[in-house]
Amino acid sequence: MDIESVIALGRDVPPVEEFLSSTGGRLVHREEDPLGLYWAVVQPAACADGLFVARISWTLYPHRPPSLLFAPSVGLPTGDPRAWPAASGYRAPNDICKPFTAEGQALHTEWATGPHAWRNTGNPFLFVVENLVEDINRVGGARAA
């Protein structure tokens, strides 16, 4: 990850931490994690004991969307479909087919322009996490498996 990305992420992380904290979640970046890798622990509004752990990996911030996958816990592999929400476009355990993910943008080259194009203004990290939390809450915290 380049220095510009590191600086921009450093600026945008605190509002993401505040947002997740306000919803009962938290943002984790462990010492052993590479630069740009974060774990968003999401507490669904309708489900007190059903935390989701999203693995968010940025490569070029804020210019490219992150890879976004789910794991059973911070630091674990992302292949378990039980860790994934049952939200529309979330195709456990492979990818999330949404415009705010690297996987979605790679699958839909037509999203490179127009209303689904990645926007690198404002706080893209917060944008991604807000969409993630909204999608999980929309399905009431239901799991894919």
Salt bridges, closest charged atoms under 4 A:
GLU4 OE2 - HIS63 NE2 3.07
ASP12 OD1 - ARG11 NE 2.90
GLU32 OE2 - ARG30 NH1 3.07
ASP33 OD1 - ARG30 NH2 2.68
ASP80 OD2 - ARG82 NH2 2.85
ASP95 OD1 - ARG91 NE 2.77
GLU110 OE2 - HIS108 ND1 2.92
GLU134 OE2 - ARG138 NH2 2.50
ASP135 OD2 - LYS98 NZ 3.45
ASP135 OD1 - ARG138 NH1 2.72
